[in-house]
Amino acid sequence: MGLGKTIQLVSVILSYVESFDVNVENRDSNTKSSDKNTNEENQIQKPKASLVICPSSLTLNWYNEMKKFAPKLKVLLINGPAQDRKNKIHKIEDYNVVVASYDILKRDIGIYKEMNYKFKYIIADEAQYIKNNNTQNFKAIKEIKAETRYALTGTPIENSLSELWSIFDFVMPGYLFSYKKFKELYENPIVKGEDSSAMKKLKMLIEPFILRRIKEDVLTELPDKTITILNNEMEDEQYKIYVSYMSQVKEEIETEISVNGFEKSQIKILSLLMRLRQICCHPSLFIENYKGESSKLNQCIQIVKDAIESGHKILLFSGYTSMFDIIEEEFKKENILYYKLTGQTKVADRIKLVDEFNENPDIKVFLISLKAGGTGLNLIGADMVIHYDPWWNLSAENQATDRTYRIGQKKNVQVYKLITKNSIEEKIYELQQKKAKLIDNMLSTKETFISKLSKDEIMSLFK
């Protein structure tokens, strides 16, 4: 969340590597004072390599951070075609740090297993990527041998306590028991029964192994951050479409559940809910030839124009990349210069766009997909954040906001959350606040998350 997790681990690795330099100096000194030492006795074992696994969008970020803050470290980036990657992996002993993405690790795990190399450290960055112990990400990283394991994340719990178990099972296998026993002892009592005793016991177990850094405690020099909820009311045509579709969706969901049951209907339910959310953003996201307006779009453009006139630079996040197409048309009408980053943006281009946005005073807005750009970016050139639409997990929004509210920010940061009145967006926001209690009690942070939605919670979205 912009509190220096990357730099902390770079320091740990650098300290380990430099300890071998001290050993070499001591050896040379001893050699001069005694001729009896043999060459074999004088040999000092070289440091083992450490392995950093991170999202593909952050591999270059790790590489660049180490080159910037610890140029002494020999860093190997595992990328390129399969044969090139294989050749690189066979040379890991010649490097201090190896950086690979979760996706690449899955493809190359067989090579690592064949080599049977034991790393000094293995670091799982954005460890929420291994929050599901049934995924290939989790299974692959568990196969890697290392003396010490670290997990870096600003959101150890996004959706359920099972995610916390998965991260701990990577760092300290077996410490929180099997998942079956963990669920029986902690997850079910805490989530379903709100068992404060079980929560207290679990917290006691995990606290010694969590280094938790909170902005208010660590970055006392960080400027203020103000979060404002801005409501908008749908235009007449937009509202008619919403009400009509709400009635249709409610009927479809009730029929779906009665035929297939609640558990088997969840994918269909989420897809129907998405349509309601899209209508709040702009009906043309899925309605062809829609000629009406979107109150939220009008509100957003006005905020951007006013902010630019006041000298601000803005990060504009949305969960829908297709919404950017509509916003871009409006920006062109207003002659607003902007950059855009989505899942289609190449990794190398991400770094270039970030640097140019931070340095170029003429580029006032950065359109960023919440999923593609919510982590690993340093955008302290901005001092305003707009969340165009609310996401199910408040932690994802917080991660996105912290692209600018982080170490190095000198200006006060204004955050706007655009919420459509009398709509599902209000329900999502209310649900975010309701679900905040568990994560607050468990980790004592301001992160919030949405647990797996129950049937009652889903149906309440339509009231």
N, C-alpha and C positions, 0 to 999 in steps of 0.2 A: 504493500500500500504506500510505497514511496518512503519507507523508513530505513532503507539501506541494507536490506537482506542480502543482496548480491555482493555488496562491498564487504560485508561481514565475512562471507564465505571465501571471497577472494583473499582476504587477510589471513584466514585460517590456513588456506592452501599455501600461501606465500610463506607464512611462518614455518610450516612443515618443511618446505623445500629449502629455506634458508638455514634450517637447523643442520642440514648436511654440509653446508659451507663451513659452519663452525667446527664440525667434526673433521673436515679436511684440514683446516688451519691447525687444529690440535694435533693431528697426525703428523703434519709437516714439521711442527715444532718438536715433537717427540723423536722423529726420525733424525733430526740434526743432533740431538743429544745422545743418541744411542745407535751404534752401527750394527747391533745384533738383530734388529727387526728385519724380518724377511719381507720380500715383496708381497707375499700372500697376506702377511699380518698387516701390512700397510694399506691394503685395499679397503676402501670405504664403500659400502653399498650405496648405490645411487637411489634417490627417492622414487617411490612408486608413483605411478600416474593416478590422478583422481578423475572421476567421470561425472560430468554434469549432463543431466537429462532434462530437457525443457521443451515447451511448445516450439514448433518449427519457426514461428514468428519471432522467437527470442534468441535463436542460436547466434545470430550475428551480434545481437546486443551483448550477450555474454562474452563473445570473442572480443568485441570492441572495448568493453569495460575492463577486461584483463589487460589488454594492450595499453590502455590508458593509465590504469592505476597500478598495474604490476607487470611492466614490460619485461621483467626478468623471466617470467614464466613462459615456457614453451607450450604453446596451445595448438591443438590439432582439432580442426573442425571436420566432423564426419558428414560428408555430403557428396553429391554427384551420382553417377551411374553405379550399379551394383558392384562391378569389378573394381572400380576406383575406391569404393568404400571398403571393400575387402582388403585391398592393398594397404589402405590407411590403418585399418584396425590391427593388422599384423605388425604395425610399427609403433603401437601405443607405448611400448616400453621406452621409446626415445623421447617422450614428451612428459610434461608435468601435468597437463590438463587436457582431457578429451571432452569435446562438446558434441552432443548428438540430440536430435529431436525424439520425442516419444514415438512418432510414426516410423522414423528410420530405425530406431532400436528394435521395434517389432519385426522389421524385415531382416535385420542382421543378427538377431539373438543367437542363431545357430552358430555363427562365427565366434562370438564371444564364448559360448559354451565349449566349443572345440579348443579354444586357446586356454581355457581354464585359468585365466589371469585374475588375480585378486588385487583390486584397486585399493588405494589408501582410503579415499573417501568416495562415496557415491552420493550425489546431490539430486534430489527430485525437486526441480523448481516448478512453481505453480502446481503444487502437489494435489490440488483438486482434480488434476487429470488422472490420478490413480484412485479416486474416491470410490470407484466401483470395483470390488475385488473379483468380479467375473469378467472384466474386460481384458483384452490382449495387452493394453498398456500396463496394467497391474501385474499380469502374469509374466510379462517379459522382464520388467525391472526387478522382479523378485528373483529372477534367475542369475542376476549379476552378483558376483562375490566382491565384498569390500570389508575392510576392517571397521569402518564407521559409516553410518548412514544418517543423512540429514534430509528433512522434508521442509521446503520453504513454501509458505502460502499465507496470504492475508485472509483466507476464508477456509479454515479447516472444516467447517460445517456449512454447507450450502442448503442441503435438502433434508438430511436425516443423520442420526447419530451413527449409522452404519459407515458413513464416510470417515468419521473420526477413527473408527475401528480399522478401516482399510489403511489409512495413513500410518497408524501405529503398528499395524501388522507388517508394513514395509520397513519401518525404522527399527522396531523391536519385536520381531516375530514371536507370537505366543504370549506377549506381556498382557494383553487384554483378552487372553483365552482364545478359544475358537469363536467364530462368529455366532454359532448356535448358542454357546454359553453366554457370550456377551449380550446377545439379544434377550436371553432369558433373565439375566441378572440386572441388566441396565436399560437397554433400549426400550423394551416393552413397559417396564415399570415407570420409566421417566416420561416417555412420550404419551403412553396411553393412560397411565395411572397418576401422572404428575407426582411421583414418589420422591419427596425431598430427601429422604434418607439415601436412596439409591443414587440420586444426583450428587449428594455430598461425597459418597464413597468413590464415585467415578472421578469426581473433580480432584480428590486427594491422590488418586492413582496417576492422573495425567499431569498435574501441576509441576512436579519436579523436572519434567522433560519438555516443557513448553517455555521457550523464551518469547514472551509476549511483549511487543513494543507498541505503545499507544502514543499517538501524535501529541496528545495533551501533556504526556509525561516526558517524552523524549525531545520533541521539537518545540521547546518553549519559545523559540524565536519565530516560529511559523506564524504568519499573519492570520487574521480572522477568516473564518469561512461561514457564510450565511446561506441557509437553505430556505427557499421560498416556494410554496406550493401555489401555482397559478392555475386557477380554474377557468374553463371556457364552456360556453353553452353552444350546443350544436345548432347550425343553421336549420331553417324550417325543412328543406328537402332532405338534408342529412338526417334530421331527427325522425322524419317519417320512415326513412329507410331503416334506421336503427330499430325503431319500435316494431316495424313489420318483421324484420329479421329476428328480433328477440323472441317474438311469439312463435315463429317458425322453428327456431333453434330449440326452444324449450320443449316443444312438441316432439321434435326429432330425438332429443336426448331421452325423454321419458319412454318413447317407443323403443329406442336402442337398448336401454337398460332392461326393460321388460322382456325383450327377446333374447339378448345375449348376456345379461347380468352386468353388474357394475364393473367388475375387474376387467372383463373383455371389451368394455366399451370406452375405456379411458382415452385411447388414441383418437377415436371418433369425437369424443367430447372435447378434447383439446383443440382439434381442428375446427370445430364449430365455434368454440370460444375465440379462436384466433380471428374469425371473420368479424365478430363483434368488435374486437380490438381494432381491426383494420378500418372499420367504419368510423371509429372515433378519430383515427389518424387522417384518413381521407377515403371516402367511399370508392374512388376510382382505383384503389389498390386491387380490387377484384370485381368491380362493376364496370363493364365496358361502356364507353360513351357517356359516362356520368359528366354532366355539364354544370352541376351545382358547385357550391363552395364548401370549404372545410373551415370551421371556426378555429380549429387548432392551428391549421396552416397560417391563417391570417394573423393569429396571435403571435405565432413564432416569427414570422417575417417582420412584424412590427417591433418585436423585442430585439431582433438582430439589427435592424436599421437604427434603432435608438442607441443600442450598445456601440455600434460602429461610430456613430456621431459623437459619442462620449469618449472615444479612444480605446475601447476594449477589444480584446481578441477572444474568440469564442470557440469552444469545443461543443459540437452539436451531435448528440448520440441518438440513435434509434435502433430498435430491434429489427426493423424492416429496411433492407437495403433498397428495395423498390421505392420506398418513400423518398429516398434521396433524389431519384429521377424527377419527382414532382417538385421538390425543394429547389433543385438546380435550375429548373425552368424559371422559377420566381427570382432566383439570384441573378440570372442572366438579364431579366427585365430591369432589375434594380442596379445592374453593373457592380455586383458584389463579387470580389475575387475570393476564391476558396480552394481548398484541397479536399480530396476524398480518399478515405481508406476503408476497404472492405476485405472480405475473405479472398477476393480476386487479386488484391494487390500483392505483387511479388515481395518476398522478404527483403531483398536488397533495396527495393524502392521505398519500403516503409521507413528505413533509417534516413534516406535522402529527404523524404517528405517531412519527417519530424524535424530534422535540422533546418530545412528551409522555412518551415512554418515558424519555428522559434526565432529565426533571425530576420525574416523578411517582414518589415512593418506594413507592407501593402496587402499581404494575405491575412484577412481578418477572421475567416471562419474555416474550421476543419470539420468536415462531415465524417463521422466515424461510426462504423457498425459496432454495436455493443459487444457482439461475440468476437469479432475479429480484432478489435482495438481496445478492449477493456482491460488488458494487462500488458505489461512490458514496455510501455511507451513513456517517455519523459517529455511532457509538453508544458513546461513551466512558462512558456511564452504567452500562454492564455491566462486570463484571469476571470473568465466566465464560463460556466458549464450549463448547457441546456439538455435536459432529458426529454426528448420529444414524446416518448410513450413509456409508461411504467413497465418494468419487467417483473416476472414472478418472484425472483430472488432479489431482495434489496441489496444483498452483498455484491451482486453483479453491478448494480448502479454505483455503489460505493467505490468499487474497484475502478470503474470508469472515471468517476470524479477525481480520484487520486492520480490520474494521469497529469493533472496540473497542480493539485494540492499535495505537494510533496517537498522533499529536501530541495532547496534552491529557490522556492517560490518567495518572492519579496512583496507581492501585492496581495491585498485582500481578495478573496475568491467569492464570487456570487454564483450560487447554484439555483437554477430554476427547474422545477418539475411541473410539466404541463399535464393537468388532469381534467378530463372532460366530465362535467357535472352530470348527475343522473345517468351514469353509465357503468359498464363493467370496470372501467378504470378506477372509479371510486371504490368499488368492491375489492379490487386487487390491492389498492393502497391500504384499505382497512385491514385486509388479511395480512399484509406485510407487518403492520404494527402489532397485530394480535399474536403473530408467531415469533415476535422478537424476544419474548420473555425467556424461552429455553436457552437460546444462545447467550443471552446476557448472563444468565445464572451460571452457565457452564464455563464460559471463557472470560466473563467480565469485560467484554468489549462492546462496542456500539454496533457490531455487525448484526444483521437480522437475516433470517432465511425463512423459506416456506417449506414446511415438511410436505410429505406426500399428501395430496389433498384427499380428504375423506369424501364420502358421498354427500354428507350434509353440507360440507364446505363448498363443494362444487355446485350443489343445487341453490345454495344461498347467493351465488353470483347472479342468479336470475330473478331475485326478488326486487 
